Every structure is written in C-alpha cells, then in structure tokens.
Amino acid sequence: MAERLFPICRSLTGDGFRQSLEIIRETVPEIQVFEVPTGTQVFDWTVPKEWNIRGGWIRTMKGETVIDFRQSNLHVLGYSLPIHQTVSREELLQHVYTQPDQPDWIPYVTSYYKERWGFCMSERQKEQLTDETYEVCIDSTLEPGSLTYGELIIPGETEDELFFSTYLCHPSMANNELSGPCVQTALIQYVKSLPRRRYTYRFVFIPETIGSITYLSRHLSQMQQHVKAGFVLSCVGDDRTYSMVATKYEDTLADRVLTNVLHFHYPDYIHYSFMKRASDERQYGSAGADLPVCAFCRSKYHEYPEYHTSADDLSLISPAGLQGAYDVMTKVIRALEHNTCYRMTCPCEPQLGKRGLYPTVSQKGTKGNARYIQDFIAYADGRNDLIAMSNIIQVPVDELIAIKDQLIEQQLLTV
C-alpha cells in the first residue's frame, strides 16, 4: 500500500488526497468519504481553497531542465500559485526554499494560508543556479472546491468509543505520511475480525490540523460524550524506536494503556509530554475539546533527521517497522477490550490446586506462573482495573487476560 501511495502528490485538499483515500478504500470499502466546501467556517478557521497540480519546472534559457516536479513532487511549494514566466536569477532565488544544514535533501515546504509561488530544491541544486535568467512554470490551480476526509465507525456492544486518527495530506514522504494510514488500515481489519467488540470504534483519515479542526466542528459534542481513549498514528513505519506524546495532564485511559504496553514490551521507548505535541493531538487535546487522545509514533515527527525532506522515502520504512507499530496498537486494543474492575467471588484464596491452577507438589522454585495468579487474586477486589493490576504486580496485561479468563471459567471472578 505504501508503495502505491508514495508517488501521489497529496495536500490539504485536492485530487491527490481523494486518489489516496480511494486506494485505501479498495481494502476497506466501508470508509465513508465526506466533502466540506471551501469557505466553510470551522471554529476559528475557514476551509481553504482546493489545490491541484499537474506539473512544474525550472529551465535555463537553453531549455535545460534544472528541477522537475515529475522527478520529485517536493520540488514545488505546497499550495503554490500557478506561474509561467521568465524571471531573473535574483527574483527566482526569492522563491526558492532549501535546507542548508541538509544540503543534499529537498525540504518539504508549504504556504497554505498565504498565497505565493515557489520551488524547493537541495542546497546543492541551488548552488548550480548561476545563469542570469530562467523560465519557470508551475501548472497548478487554487480555486473554490472542498476538503475531503474519510470516516469509518464500527459499532460495538456499547456506545463508548475508541478513536483512531491519521492524516493523508503530505506528498511523497514515507514515514511521516504513509505509515500512519497503512497501519490504521490494518487496524481496521483487525477490529472487524474481533468476535465481539465491547467498544465502538471511530477511525478517521484527514488532512492534518485543518482536517481535525473540521472534523471536531462536526462531531465534538458526541466525541466528548463517548470517546474513552484515542490515538493519533503518525511516523509509525521505521525501525528505530517507539515513542508517545502524552495528553495534557497524562491522566487519561489512553495514557495509561499506551504507557503500560510500551513499558512492558518496548521498555526503551521515549515518552514525550504534551508540550512536545505537533500533530492532530494538538487539536484533540486543546482547551475546549479536551479529548483523551495520545499520539503514537516510532521515531517521532521533528525528532528524526529525514523528517519533512526527500530523504523520508520508502527506504526509511520497512515491513518490520510497520508490523511493530501494528503489534503495539493491537495490544492496546486488546487491553482496552478486557479492561474493567474484577472481583473475586469467594473470600480468602480459593483452592487453585484442585482446579489445575497451582502445583500440587510444594517445593521451592515450583510455583512459576502460579505466583502471578495469586497476586492477581489479591488485587481482584473491585478497586483495580486490569491496567492498574498490571502496573501493581508488574505483569503485562496480555498475561493477565489469560489469568482472568481462567478464573472466570472456574467461576472465581466476576465484574
């Protein structure tokens, strides 16, 4: 999926976003597509004009191509106005963007809310602009249209919701852009396969920032009432690390479950405070919205060198990297599906040996996992949900689910 999506030039709006969403809908056709017209007021923002692009280049007066959009869709400033004219080197340089500290890479640069034209190139390419005059062309349109987003709601046994959000608005960048939608698509398939679902699941594919603001303008009241935990999936495809951005006060169910899973399974993960937010968790956790939404990443946006450059290509992500992020989130989902407060049905410890849950020969070193069962029983007093019990007795939730199921089967545990 990432390989198919990579060549497409996406932006906040336009046909690139729609084409990418349609590729995802080949796997999950139930995703509903919504269009919000240009000029629609969404809280303090306004849905912008729609941008589409067909090409762009810089050529010498001899007809030699300096850069071409067909070689990299990062070469044109995102949301650039159309232009086709001859300009002096001095004027051209006022419209050229590079990343001098990374001289071999093309930066990703946008100008969504102020109209201008421009090109992006490596610093090395800029150094080759020595002619006095150039022909420049950007074949784009910026005109009234609409903002597109996708939504899928999978009903559960209750109206309590788990929320997953990812963005689909960047051009050809693999980890920053495509890993999130690819992992989220796989998670949708996982949720659909569950034999029963306690929670209702809300999945959205949006353009970053203006998309989450637009979505909240339509659904905030309902989400405040029903969303119990949410996760923004971003930069989840590389092999380097795992990380999370906590909610504002780090006290939500989303914080608790994601911290727990990462602590037990990937203890070298990096924990960032809400002060390091930069993706759509900014909007979901903003004052007045206050939704319990964390961000989950591998190498976090802004924190890896290839971020927002042409070096964030398909070589930066891997099947193993995507699989690892998927594994984290399926563990999160499974933990939340089983997370509630449990209570033993009898006082004192039950006799576990006759139920095959405890060794019938008592000798030093023979208890093994039976000790975990004893600890579970001690704290199954109705005060602790499964995540809290996991933190107390230092056993991953995955293993506690199996213990819980055994005790329920023996009619020793109830909710």
Helices and strands as residue ranges (DSSP letters): H 2-5, H 15-27, E 32-37, E 41-42, E 45-46, E 50-60, E 65-68, G 73-75, E 83-88, H 89-93, E 96-97, E 119-120, H 123-127, E 133-143, E 146-154, E 161-167, I 174-178, H 179-193, E 200-206, H 210-226, E 227-233, E 243-245, H 253-265, E 270-272, G 274-276, H 281-284, E 293-297, G 314-316, H 319-338, E 341-344, G 353-355, H 370-379, E 381-385, H 386-393, H 397-409, E 413-414
